[in-house]
Amino acid sequence: MNMKPVKIRITALLLLIVALVAAGYFGRGYLLKEITIHQLLAENKQLKEALTNLTDEDQIGYAKVIKQETNDGNIWTTLRFVETARNDKTKKILEKDYVIEGDIIHFDALIVKFDNKLVMDGRERAMYLWRRIYGETMAPQAGFLIESAGAEPARYADLLTVLPIKQRELFWSNIWDLANNVDKLKQEGITAIYGSAVYSKLRPGLIYVFKISPTGQLYPEVIPEM
């Protein structure tokens, strides 16, 4: 019996086993080294520099009525919602149309504040994340999404470009989770105002510009459409 092919097969099998064990070991080591949100917030200087670059804002978007009509005794509002760029109020970065029953509409936002632990100059900074729109006959959780929870918002797409993609995903997934758990990152220097919805009885021919008060609350400033 020729033992040579058998030895070759055994050797190849042993090499395969060794390779699999090594891959599992190093893979495990890689997983163990994955950064946590605590480490990212506490240790990443690039993130802190990026948050320090957040500027004060006084307008974060606007809405206008495209049309209103009555069907079967109910008012239906077709609404166009626009989110504007942080550094240019005239630049649209998100534009969506919604058809909502009624003429009183709620605009739901999540306001995220970063204290001096997370910024380089010791001054508080804030982010404004649009969540959803809903009419007075709808439950908030049944509202229409504006931004996708967990994703990087279009408004802040340029903020964390210095970070690797995995770290950016880690940051945004945890920030959006504040909508469900406002205490989640308090110990890291992050606070959130959840359910900061503004509402108004909307009418065609008017533009509802969303402003921010010094305390972080949102309110609509109504101006005629030119």
VENMO-V683601 format. One record per pair of residues at least 24 apart in sequence whose C-alpha atoms are under 10 Angstrom apart, sorted by the first residue. I is the first residue (numbers start at 1). GAP is how many residues later the second one is. If there is no record, write none. Layout:
i={I,I}
gap={GAP,GAP}
This chain:
i={34,34,35,35,35,36,36,36,37,37,37,37,37,37,37,37,38,38,38,38,39,40,40,40,40,41,41,41,41,41,41,41,42,42,42,42,43,44,44,44,45,45,45,46,46,46,46,47,47,47,47,47,47,47,47,47,47,47,48,48,48,48,48,48,48,49,49,49,49,49,49,49,50,50,50,50,50,50,50,50,50,51,51,51,51,51,51,51,51,51,51,52,52,52,52,52,52,52,52,52,52,52,53,53,53,53,53,54,54,54,54,54,54,54,54,55,55,55,55,55,56,56,56,56,56,56,56,56,57,57,57,57,57,57,57,57,57,57,57,58,58,58,58,58,58,58,58,58,59,59,59,59,59,59,59,59,59,59,59,59,59,59,59,60,60,60,60,60,60,60,60,60,60,60,60,60,61,61,61,61,61,61,61,61,61,61,61,61,61,61,61,62,62,62,62,62,62,62,62,62,62,63,63,63,63,63,63,63,63,63,63,63,63,64,64,64,64,64,64,64,64,64,64,64,65,65,65,65,65,65,65,65,65,65,65,66,66,66,66,66,66,66,67,67,67,67,68,68,68,68,68,68,68,68,69,69,70,70,71,74,74,74,75,75,75,75,76,76,76,76,76,77,77,77,77,77,77,77,77,77,78,78,78,79,79,79,79,79,79,80,81,81,81,81,82,82,83,83,83,83,83,84,84,85,85,85,86,86,87,92,93,93,93,94,94,94,94,94,95,96,96,97,98,98,98,98,98,99,99,99,100,100,100,100,100,100,100,100,101,101,101,101,101,102,102,102,102,102,102,102,103,103,103,103,103,103,103,104,104,104,104,104,104,104,104,104,105,105,105,105,105,105,105,105,105,105,105,105,106,106,106,106,106,106,106,106,106,106,106,106,106,106,107,107,107,107,107,107,107,107,107,107,107,107,107,107,107,107,107,107,107,108,108,108,108,108,108,108,108,108,108,108,108,108,108,108,109,109,109,109,109,109,109,109,109,109,109,109,110,110,110,110,110,110,110,110,110,110,111,111,111,111,111,111,111,111,111,111,111,112,112,112,112,112,112,112,112,112,112,112,113,113,113,113,113,113,113,114,114,114,114,114,114,115,115,115,115,115,116,116,117,117,117,117,118,118,118,119,124,124,125,126,126,126,126,127,127,127,127,127,128,128,128,128,128,128,128,128,129,129,129,129,129,129,130,130,130,131,131,131,131,132,133,133,133,134,134,135,136,140,140,148,149,149,149,149,149,150,150,150,150,151,151,152,193}
gap={132,133,131,132,135,131,134,135,130,133,134,136,137,138,148,151,133,147,149,150,149,127,128,130,131,76,77,130,144,147,148,149,75,76,146,147,75,74,119,123,73,74,75,114,115,116,117,71,72,73,112,113,114,115,116,120,121,124,66,68,69,70,71,72,73,69,70,71,72,110,111,113,68,69,70,108,109,110,111,112,113,63,67,68,69,73,74,75,76,108,109,62,64,66,67,68,69,70,71,72,73,74,66,67,68,72,106,32,65,70,71,72,73,102,105,31,32,70,71,72,30,31,68,69,70,71,156,158,29,30,32,69,70,71,154,155,156,157,159,28,31,152,153,154,155,156,158,160,24,25,26,27,29,30,150,151,152,153,154,159,160,161,162,24,25,26,29,68,69,70,95,149,150,151,152,158,24,25,28,29,30,31,32,33,34,69,147,148,149,150,159,27,33,145,146,147,148,149,158,159,160,32,33,34,44,139,143,144,145,146,147,157,159,33,138,139,140,141,142,143,144,145,158,161,32,33,34,38,137,138,139,140,141,142,143,31,32,33,137,138,139,140,32,136,137,138,31,32,33,34,35,134,135,136,32,33,31,32,30,27,28,29,25,26,27,28,24,25,26,27,59,24,25,26,27,28,58,125,126,127,24,25,126,24,26,54,123,124,125,127,26,52,65,127,64,127,47,63,71,72,127,70,71,69,70,71,69,70,68,63,60,61,62,52,53,59,60,61,51,49,50,49,35,36,46,47,48,35,36,45,33,34,35,36,37,38,43,44,33,34,35,36,37,32,33,34,35,36,99,100,32,33,96,97,98,99,100,30,31,32,33,95,96,97,98,99,28,29,30,31,32,33,92,93,94,95,96,97,26,27,28,29,30,32,34,37,90,91,92,93,94,95,24,25,26,27,28,33,36,37,39,88,89,90,91,92,93,103,111,112,113,24,25,26,32,35,36,37,38,86,87,88,89,90,91,110,24,37,38,70,84,85,86,87,88,89,108,109,65,66,68,69,82,83,84,85,86,87,67,68,80,81,82,83,84,85,105,106,107,63,64,66,67,70,78,79,80,81,82,104,73,76,77,78,79,80,103,72,74,75,76,77,78,71,73,74,75,76,73,74,70,71,72,73,70,71,72,70,65,66,65,64,65,66,90,28,29,48,65,89,25,27,28,64,65,84,88,90,24,25,26,27,46,47,25,66,67,45,48,64,66,65,64,65,66,63,65,64,63,55,57,28,24,26,27,28,30,24,25,26,27,24,25,24,24}
